[in-house]
Amino acid sequence: MQKKESDLLVVSNTELSKRACLITLESKDKLPRINAGQFAELLVPNCSGVYLRRPISIHAVNVQNNSIEFLVQLVGKGTNALANVKQGEIINTVFPLGNGFDVDNMPYRKPLLIGGGIGIAPLYQLGVDMVSKGIQPTFLFGTRTAQDIILKDKYNAVAPLFYTTEDGSFGTKGFVTDHQLMNSELGQFDALYVCGPTPMMKAVVSKAHQAGIDCYVSLEHKMACGLGACLCCVEIVDGTNTCVCKEGPVFKSDRLQWK
């Protein structure tokens, strides 16, 4: 799949919470084919001491406007600098990177899409693409508290949306694996798609394997180059050391050495 380096225009930057923002970038050229689950490497502008690009999941794509949305979690100097970019600024971006979800050849009709924290990022476009193919997804998201919930209406406009919160302030109290959709009602789904903290994903994968349901994970590793050169995002896949940025970040869970 063709990747390109391009100067993209900031058309909006919306604060969603103290720890997240939604940045929309626009290309003056026609966008290449972008699959849900792929990511981009963003060069942080005007930030001294930050030299490496930041890998950010592609949240949504608008082919009519040639624009891309990025859901950014504020965790360090680089991402906090991105949260301060203004409309009209330019961000040099390399995209699309990695291998995403294969919706065109998807055999499932009723999948459950599970996100933890900012791990919801690749699931929005995945849900949109599934619906366009006549597939009926359901979202299940987990956060610490109700204050951490973001973009609820946007996701709910695509598919039914359910929540767990660790403190019980919204939805079901506990983790996503405590929700009835992952327990008594799990049998209604023919596949699981999950992105979020590794312990959460491993717990979901365990549930999927016990139920005999196919499961796909979008791994969240540190990716300095995004091209498979720096070897900082290695995961054992099919028994072999594999660069998540180049061969992933999406893998079928039975290819991983997760117990």
ABEGO torsion letter per residue (X at the ends): XBBBBBBBBBABBBBABAABBBBBBBBABBBBBBBBGBBBBBBBBGBBGBABBBBBBBABBBAAAGBBBBBBBBABAAAAAAAABBBGBBBBBBOBBEBBBBAAABABABBBBBBBEAAAAAAAAAAAAAAAAGBBBBBBBBBABAAABBGAAAAAAABBBBBBBAAGABEBBEBAAABAAABAAAAABABBBBBEBAAAAAAAAAAAAAAGBBBBBBBBBBBAAGAGAAGAABBBBGGBBBBAAAAOABBBAAABBBX
